[in-house]
């Protein structure tokens, strides 16, 4: 039995600048030790959790394949938003986790009970909120970039 530790950040970081992936790995390894499980680490750096297709995130796709092959019995991520920021992807992921009886852990929530209607309801709401956050961030960034271009400034550099 293995814990699949999934780590993701949306933007590629300059070498030595990212602390998020390291922290996510550290917390996942700690969870594996708590559960007395071997582990496999899956990292998608520079990939959005709002992606429309699972195939858009290679390590996440590999994690799901390993689940289907029976190599992974549990999964861990820092929080739900590391797995997804898209309600359609949430549905697909939860279906796979339920089908293969995967124990689902996050640092924020602990063990997530995918069979509890209340837990599922709040997770669904959080997924919609996460998608909204991504959409609003894109709108804000585009607006600032347009303004800066109109002022003759390139990509936010004065």
Secondary structure, 3 states (H helix, E strand, C coil): CEEEEEEEECCCCCCCCCCHHHHHHHHHHHHHHHHCCEEEEEEEECCCCCCCCHHHCHHHHHHHHHHHCCCCCEEEECCHHHHCCCHHHHHHHHHHHHHCCCEEEECCCEEECCCCHHHHHHHHHHHHHHHHHHHHHHHHHHHHHHHHHHCCCECCEC
